């Protein structure tokens, strides 16, 4: 551990609480609409002009400079600062996704997302534009992804600074999105069971699910709670922790570790902390992974293929992101503030922006 890490990290066994804008409860958010930002007709016109100006640039090569948003851009920049330094999330409402073809929608999404961060690959296939859709993968297969099924998704974080989800089509029933403040979840656990909060501040083995960077092993170690730089930074995906148990060399989870994760899951799902969102077509949710956990319920699709639940996803590296502990380098690669960091990086990867789920 570097000297700066020792200076900024909180010793295990120490209990502290965080009183920050990201330490919110569901009731506080349910009684507020400050986290909903509607798009105006002038914003849509500006996005259309940005798409026209960028048609000659492949989607994978698009940058914020290719799609100028002179009026909307500064507003998006303010929203981004709220995501990174404030409550940790925003819902942008009203992109008319049923009025445009898929490529136009994708370019508009990129134009908005570019004010939140730089797109990074979400899987070994190099997808910068991801699709959250049931394509028939098996949720019990440790190398398959839950987002490619209609199975429920437990509270988790993704391997990026900011994740964006654009709703193209909601499900026939279910598929509700929910988020919770990981800072508030930690505060609750620390007040009731500080021993379990401390367990989650110690490393566990994580499965890479076959997406292995050059020179790395199939699993790596990282804690869930990180007390670093006067902030709580959280990284959590229980299905990746459980999947690592398939390897003989990985230590078996202890009863305390299981109890601690059970408590984290139950607290996140409780009415006190779980903020539900029913996505409407054209809703865009941006979440700061380091301080927000997100989930979704199982769902039933319509039988018609074009009516299947479908979200477009962006993983973004924030240029103004927070300081990250050195342990994140195992998953994020580069962790320095201002550098492109996070995502899935594997040998032979080609960056792509598919317009349909693959």
C-alpha positions as CSV (number, residue, x, y, z in Angstrom):
1,X,0.0,0.0,0.0
2,X,1.3,3.4,-0.9
3,X,1.8,6.0,1.8
4,X,-1.0,8.1,0.4
5,X,-3.3,5.0,0.6
6,X,-2.3,4.5,4.2
7,X,-3.0,8.1,5.0
8,X,-6.5,8.1,3.3
9,X,-7.8,4.7,4.2
10,X,-9.7,4.0,7.4
11,X,-8.3,1.1,9.5
12,X,-10.4,-2.0,9.8
13,X,-12.3,-2.1,13.1
14,X,-12.9,1.6,13.1
15,X,-16.5,2.7,12.8
16,X,-17.4,6.0,11.2
17,X,-20.6,7.4,9.7
18,X,-21.0,9.6,6.6
19,X,-23.1,12.7,6.4
20,X,-23.0,13.6,2.8
21,X,-25.5,14.5,0.0
22,X,-25.3,10.9,-1.2
23,X,-26.5,9.5,2.1
24,X,-30.2,9.7,1.4
25,X,-33.2,7.6,2.2
26,X,-36.0,6.5,-0.2
27,X,-38.6,8.6,1.6
28,X,-36.5,11.8,1.0
29,X,-36.4,11.0,-2.7
30,X,-40.0,10.0,-3.0
31,X,-41.0,13.4,-1.7
32,X,-38.9,15.2,-4.2
33,X,-38.7,15.6,-8.0
34,X,-35.3,17.3,-8.0
35,X,-33.8,14.1,-9.4
36,X,-36.1,14.1,-12.5
37,X,-35.0,16.4,-15.4
38,X,-37.5,16.7,-18.3
39,X,-36.2,17.4,-21.8
40,X,-37.8,20.3,-23.6
41,X,-38.7,20.5,-27.3
42,X,-35.8,22.9,-27.8
43,X,-33.5,20.2,-26.3
44,X,-34.8,17.6,-28.8
45,X,-34.2,20.0,-31.7
46,X,-30.7,20.6,-30.5
47,X,-30.1,16.8,-30.3
48,X,-31.5,16.4,-33.8
49,X,-29.0,19.0,-35.1
50,X,-26.1,17.3,-33.2
51,X,-27.0,14.0,-34.9
52,X,-27.1,15.6,-38.4
53,X,-23.7,17.2,-37.7
54,X,-22.2,13.8,-36.6
55,X,-23.6,11.4,-39.3
56,X,-20.1,11.1,-40.9
57,X,-18.5,9.9,-37.7
58,X,-18.9,6.2,-36.7
59,X,-20.8,5.8,-33.4
60,X,-17.7,4.1,-31.7
61,X,-15.6,7.2,-32.6
62,X,-18.1,9.8,-31.4
63,X,-16.9,12.4,-28.8
64,X,-18.6,15.2,-27.2
65,X,-17.0,17.6,-29.6
66,X,-18.6,15.9,-32.6
67,X,-22.1,16.6,-31.2
68,X,-22.3,20.2,-29.9
69,X,-25.2,21.0,-27.6
70,X,-24.8,24.7,-26.9
71,X,-27.8,25.1,-24.6
72,X,-28.5,21.6,-23.3
73,X,-24.8,20.7,-22.8
74,X,-24.2,23.1,-19.9
75,X,-27.4,21.8,-18.2
76,X,-26.2,18.3,-18.6
77,X,-22.8,19.2,-17.1
78,X,-24.6,20.5,-14.0
79,X,-26.6,17.3,-13.8
80,X,-23.4,15.3,-14.1
81,X,-21.8,17.1,-11.2
82,X,-24.9,16.3,-9.1
83,X,-24.4,12.6,-10.0
84,X,-20.7,12.6,-9.2
85,X,-20.6,14.9,-6.2
86,X,-24.2,15.0,-5.0
87,X,-27.1,12.5,-4.6
88,X,-25.5,10.1,-7.1
89,X,-28.2,9.7,-9.7
90,X,-30.5,11.5,-12.1
91,X,-33.4,10.5,-14.4
92,X,-33.6,12.5,-17.6
93,X,-37.1,12.1,-19.0
94,X,-38.7,12.6,-22.4
95,X,-36.4,11.5,-25.2
96,X,-38.9,10.6,-28.0
97,X,-37.5,7.2,-28.8
98,X,-40.5,6.2,-30.9
99,X,-40.1,9.1,-33.3
100,X,-36.7,8.1,-34.5
101,X,-34.8,5.2,-36.0
102,X,-32.4,3.2,-33.8
103,X,-29.2,4.8,-35.1
104,X,-30.6,8.3,-34.5
105,X,-31.6,7.3,-31.0
106,X,-28.2,5.8,-30.3
107,X,-26.5,9.0,-31.5
108,X,-28.7,11.2,-29.3
109,X,-28.0,8.9,-26.4
110,X,-24.2,9.3,-27.1
111,X,-24.6,13.1,-27.3
112,X,-26.2,13.2,-23.9
113,X,-23.9,10.5,-22.4
114,X,-20.8,12.4,-23.6
115,X,-21.5,15.1,-21.0
116,X,-21.4,12.5,-18.2
117,X,-18.3,10.7,-19.3
118,X,-16.4,8.7,-22.0
119,X,-17.9,5.4,-23.1
120,X,-15.9,2.3,-22.2
121,X,-16.4,-1.4,-23.2
122,X,-19.0,-3.3,-21.2
123,X,-17.9,-6.9,-22.2
124,X,-15.3,-8.9,-23.8
125,X,-16.9,-8.3,-27.2
126,X,-16.0,-4.6,-26.8
127,X,-19.5,-3.2,-26.8
128,X,-19.6,0.5,-26.1
129,X,-23.3,0.5,-26.6
130,X,-24.9,-2.2,-24.6
131,X,-28.3,-3.9,-24.7
132,X,-30.2,-4.9,-21.6
133,X,-32.6,-7.5,-23.1
134,X,-33.6,-11.1,-22.6
135,X,-31.8,-13.0,-25.3
136,X,-32.2,-16.4,-23.7
137,X,-29.1,-16.7,-21.6
138,X,-29.2,-19.0,-18.6
139,X,-29.1,-17.0,-15.3
140,X,-27.7,-20.1,-13.5
141,X,-24.7,-20.3,-15.7
142,X,-21.8,-18.6,-13.9
143,X,-20.4,-17.2,-17.2
144,X,-23.7,-15.8,-18.4
145,X,-25.0,-12.3,-17.6
146,X,-28.2,-11.6,-15.8
147,X,-28.9,-8.5,-17.9
148,X,-29.3,-10.9,-20.9
149,X,-32.2,-12.7,-19.2
150,X,-35.6,-11.8,-17.7
151,X,-34.4,-13.0,-14.2
152,X,-34.3,-10.7,-11.2
153,X,-31.1,-8.8,-10.7
154,X,-29.9,-8.2,-7.1
155,X,-28.5,-4.9,-6.0
156,X,-25.1,-4.4,-7.5
157,X,-22.6,-1.9,-9.1
158,X,-21.0,-2.0,-12.5
159,X,-17.3,-1.7,-13.4
160,X,-17.4,2.0,-14.4
161,X,-17.7,5.4,-12.8
162,X,-21.2,6.1,-14.2
163,X,-23.8,3.7,-15.8
164,X,-26.5,5.0,-18.1
165,X,-29.7,3.2,-19.0
166,X,-32.1,4.4,-21.8
167,X,-35.5,2.8,-21.9
168,X,-36.7,1.9,-25.4
169,X,-39.4,-0.5,-24.3
170,X,-40.7,-1.5,-20.9
171,X,-41.8,-5.0,-20.1
172,X,-45.4,-6.3,-20.2
173,X,-45.1,-6.7,-16.4
174,X,-42.2,-6.4,-13.9
175,X,-38.7,-5.2,-14.7
176,X,-38.9,-2.4,-12.2
177,X,-35.7,-0.6,-11.6
178,X,-34.6,0.2,-8.0
179,X,-31.7,2.0,-6.5
180,X,-30.3,2.6,-3.0
181,X,-27.6,4.8,-1.5
182,X,-24.7,2.5,-0.6
183,X,-23.5,5.2,1.8
184,X,-26.8,5.1,3.7
185,X,-26.7,1.3,3.6
186,X,-23.3,1.3,5.2
187,X,-24.4,3.8,7.8
188,X,-27.4,1.6,8.7
189,X,-25.2,-1.5,9.0
190,X,-22.6,0.2,11.0
191,X,-25.2,1.5,13.5
192,X,-26.7,-2.0,14.0
193,X,-24.0,-4.5,13.2
194,X,-20.6,-2.8,12.9
195,X,-18.9,-6.2,12.9
196,X,-20.7,-7.1,9.6
197,X,-20.0,-3.7,8.1
198,X,-16.3,-4.4,8.9
199,X,-16.5,-7.8,7.2
200,X,-17.6,-6.1,4.0
201,X,-14.5,-3.8,4.2
202,X,-12.3,-6.9,3.8
203,X,-11.4,-8.4,0.4
204,X,-13.4,-11.3,-1.1
205,X,-12.7,-13.3,-4.3
206,X,-14.5,-12.1,-7.4
207,X,-15.1,-14.1,-10.6
208,X,-14.2,-12.4,-13.9
209,X,-16.8,-14.7,-15.6
210,X,-14.3,-15.5,-18.4
211,X,-13.5,-11.8,-19.2
212,X,-9.9,-11.9,-18.2
213,X,-7.4,-9.0,-18.9
214,X,-4.0,-9.8,-20.2
215,X,-1.7,-11.1,-17.4
216,X,-4.6,-11.5,-14.9
217,X,-6.2,-14.6,-13.3
218,X,-9.8,-15.8,-13.6
219,X,-10.6,-14.2,-10.2
220,X,-9.4,-11.2,-8.2
221,X,-9.7,-9.8,-4.7
222,X,-11.5,-6.6,-3.7
223,X,-13.6,-5.5,-0.7
224,X,-17.2,-4.2,-0.9
225,X,-16.8,-1.1,1.3
226,X,-13.8,1.1,0.9
227,X,-13.2,4.0,3.4
228,X,-10.9,6.1,1.3
229,X,-10.2,9.8,0.7
230,X,-12.9,10.8,3.4
231,X,-15.6,9.0,1.3
232,X,-17.2,5.6,1.3
233,X,-16.7,3.9,-2.1
234,X,-18.6,0.7,-2.8
235,X,-18.2,-2.1,-5.3
236,X,-20.6,-5.0,-5.2
237,X,-21.9,-7.8,-7.4
238,X,-22.9,-10.8,-5.3
239,X,-23.4,-13.1,-8.3
240,X,-19.7,-12.5,-9.2
241,X,-18.7,-13.3,-5.6
242,X,-20.9,-16.5,-5.6
243,X,-19.6,-17.5,-9.0
244,X,-16.0,-17.4,-7.8
245,X,-16.8,-20.3,-5.4
246,X,-16.7,-22.7,-8.4
247,X,-12.9,-22.5,-8.3
248,X,-11.2,-24.9,-5.9
249,X,-8.4,-22.4,-5.0
250,X,-10.9,-19.8,-3.8
251,X,-11.6,-19.9,-0.1
252,X,-15.1,-20.8,0.9
253,X,-17.3,-17.9,2.0
254,X,-17.5,-17.8,5.8
255,X,-20.9,-17.6,7.7
256,X,-20.1,-14.0,8.6
257,X,-19.4,-13.0,5.0
258,X,-22.7,-14.6,4.0
259,X,-24.6,-13.0,6.9
260,X,-23.0,-9.6,6.0
261,X,-24.0,-9.8,2.3
262,X,-27.5,-11.0,3.3
263,X,-27.9,-8.0,5.5
264,X,-26.6,-5.6,2.8
265,X,-29.1,-7.1,0.3
266,X,-32.0,-7.0,2.7
267,X,-31.3,-3.4,3.8
268,X,-31.0,-2.3,0.1
269,X,-34.3,-3.9,-0.7
270,X,-36.1,-2.4,2.3
271,X,-38.8,0.3,2.0
272,X,-36.5,2.6,4.0
273,X,-33.7,2.7,1.4
274,X,-35.1,1.3,-1.9
275,X,-36.2,3.9,-4.4
276,X,-38.3,2.3,-7.2
277,X,-38.4,3.7,-10.7
278,X,-40.9,2.5,-13.4
279,X,-39.1,3.3,-16.6
280,X,-41.1,5.0,-19.4
281,X,-39.9,4.9,-23.0
282,X,-37.4,7.7,-23.3
283,X,-36.3,7.7,-19.7
284,X,-32.5,7.9,-19.2
285,X,-31.1,6.9,-15.8
286,X,-27.5,7.9,-14.9
287,X,-26.0,6.4,-11.7
288,X,-22.7,6.9,-9.9
289,X,-21.6,3.4,-9.3
290,X,-19.3,4.2,-6.4
291,X,-22.2,5.4,-4.2
292,X,-25.4,3.8,-5.7
293,X,-26.5,0.2,-5.9
294,X,-29.1,-0.7,-8.5
295,X,-31.3,-3.7,-9.2
296,X,-34.3,-4.8,-11.2
297,X,-37.2,-7.2,-10.6
298,X,-37.9,-10.2,-12.8
299,X,-40.2,-9.5,-15.7
300,X,-42.6,-10.9,-18.3
301,X,-42.3,-9.9,-21.9
302,X,-44.8,-9.4,-24.6
303,X,-44.8,-12.2,-27.2
304,X,-44.2,-9.8,-30.1
305,X,-40.4,-9.5,-30.6
306,X,-40.5,-5.7,-31.1
307,X,-42.3,-5.2,-27.8
308,X,-39.7,-7.1,-25.7
309,X,-38.2,-5.1,-22.8
310,X,-35.2,-3.3,-24.1
311,X,-32.8,-0.8,-22.6
312,X,-29.6,0.7,-24.1
313,X,-26.7,0.9,-21.7
314,X,-23.6,3.1,-21.5
315,X,-20.6,2.6,-19.2
316,X,-18.9,5.9,-18.7
317,X,-15.5,7.0,-17.3
318,X,-16.0,10.4,-15.6
319,X,-13.2,12.9,-16.2
320,X,-14.0,14.5,-12.9
321,X,-14.4,11.1,-11.1
322,X,-13.6,10.5,-7.4
323,X,-10.3,9.1,-6.1
324,X,-10.3,5.4,-6.1
325,X,-8.4,3.0,-3.8
326,X,-5.4,1.1,-5.4
327,X,-7.4,-2.2,-5.1
328,X,-9.7,-1.0,-7.9
329,X,-6.8,-1.3,-10.3
330,X,-7.5,-5.1,-10.4
331,X,-10.8,-4.4,-12.1
332,X,-10.5,-0.9,-13.5
333,X,-7.0,-1.0,-14.8
334,X,-6.2,2.7,-14.8
335,X,-7.6,4.4,-11.7
336,X,-6.0,7.9,-11.9
337,X,-8.6,10.7,-11.9
338,X,-8.9,12.3,-15.4
339,X,-7.8,9.1,-17.2
340,X,-10.1,6.7,-19.0
341,X,-10.7,4.0,-16.5
342,X,-12.9,1.0,-15.9
343,X,-14.7,-1.3,-18.3
344,X,-13.9,-4.8,-19.5
345,X,-10.5,-5.0,-21.3
346,X,-9.4,-8.3,-22.8
347,X,-6.8,-9.2,-25.5
348,X,-7.9,-8.9,-29.1
349,X,-10.9,-6.7,-28.3
350,X,-12.5,-4.6,-31.0
351,X,-14.7,-1.7,-30.0
352,X,-18.2,-1.9,-31.3
353,X,-21.6,-0.1,-31.0
354,X,-24.2,-2.7,-32.1
355,X,-27.7,-1.3,-32.8
356,X,-29.3,-4.6,-31.9
357,X,-28.8,-7.0,-29.0
358,X,-26.3,-9.8,-29.8
